[in-house]
Structures are given as C-alpha cells and as structure tokens.
Amino acid sequence: MQIEALCSRVVPDKTYVVMVKKEFMMKIFDAAKVSLLAVALFSLAGCFKGETEAKPAASGEVSAAQAVKVINILDKALYDDAHIEGSINIPYETLEKESAGWNKAEPIVVYCANYKCTASSVTARMLTNAGFTNVRAYEGGMAEWYQLSKNDPAYKVAGPAKEDYLAMSVTKPAHEPEGIKVISAEELKVALTAPTTASAS
C-alpha cells in the first residue's frame, strides 16, 4: 500500500495537502524491512535476556524525570499560527535529515493538526524504524490541544491561533495506529509540566 498524502485539511480559499514522494516512502519501507530483520536476528540470538540497561520507563512512556522533545511537523505557517508551547517546528519532509545526529533514546513526541491527520503516526513510525526507542505520536494534535487550553491553562499554546481547523471537533478514532506508541493530551501535559530531573527521596 502506497501512502499518497499524509495530512489534508480544508481552509477557507485554500487546500493544504502534504504530499510524500514515492522514493522517500520507499526509504521508509526499506528501513522497516531492515529493522524487522534486525529484531528477528536479535530475538533468535537471545540478546534480550538478562537486560541490564536502565529503561526510561517500564512500557516506554515518557517519564517525569526526562526532558521530552515535542515536534510539530506541520509547515512553518501553521506552526507560527499555533503550536504547543515549548515545541519545535521540523516539517515532516526534513525530519529524517534533521534527526540524524539525535540521541536515539531521547523521549520524542510528534504531533500534527488533529486525528484526521496521519502525519504524526507516519512520522513516529519513521523515527522508530530509524532506531529511536522512545517515540510517541500525539494524535489529537494542535486542534485538540488548543480546545483543551480554553478550559485548562496548563495546555499552553503559543501563537495567535487564528486558523479555522483549531476549532474543528474531530472524534478520536476507535483504534489507535498499529506499530507505534501514542500519548494522550493529559500524558503530554504532565510530561511537559513535570520537573526534568528526578527529585531526591
């Protein structure tokens, strides 16, 4: 199955569509094949027995003792209009190159517009296939975060927030995307407001 478009939404007088080139997607699928082969080889060799490394959290959650890198993968104009306070903007098309030198264990959350936008799940999968071990997709996206900010000031929004899509009510799908970890708005809020160092007991 070829992915033609990651995210689309209608805005008055224009249509915003992020298109993915076939050759770029082929790189992602090739990386997925290599990753699956590597996991199979490690599993057969018993490399996961007796793990001695400390893990960030038992099931891969973003823990309160870690700083989290939150990435808005929409274009700059949409990021400038509204983004989660403290997040950075790296459009999907450039993220693979930008992330090449990052720490693979660093907690990362990616988000796009809303539940209709599949760019966050595709990006989370791409980063996971590239070897990142603590990647989450915030599927509710900027629209859900903005709507929550109206009743809870802990959901901090930066920018004038004038785009119409921010007010759209989009129902959460019944099933989460397969093969990736997701984070809820509440979990992300906690991760962003928690101290970045563990406190002494």
Secondary structure, DSSP 8 states (H G I E B T S, - for coil): ----EEEEEEETTEEEEEE--HHHHHHHHHHHHHHHHHHHHHHHHTTTTT--S--SSTTS---TTS--EEEE-S-HHHHHH-EETT-EE--HHHHHHHGGGS-TTS-EEEE-SSTT--HHHHHHHHHHHTT-SSEEEETTHHHHHHHHHTT-TTS-EES----GGGG------SS--TTSEE--HHHHHHHHHS-SS----
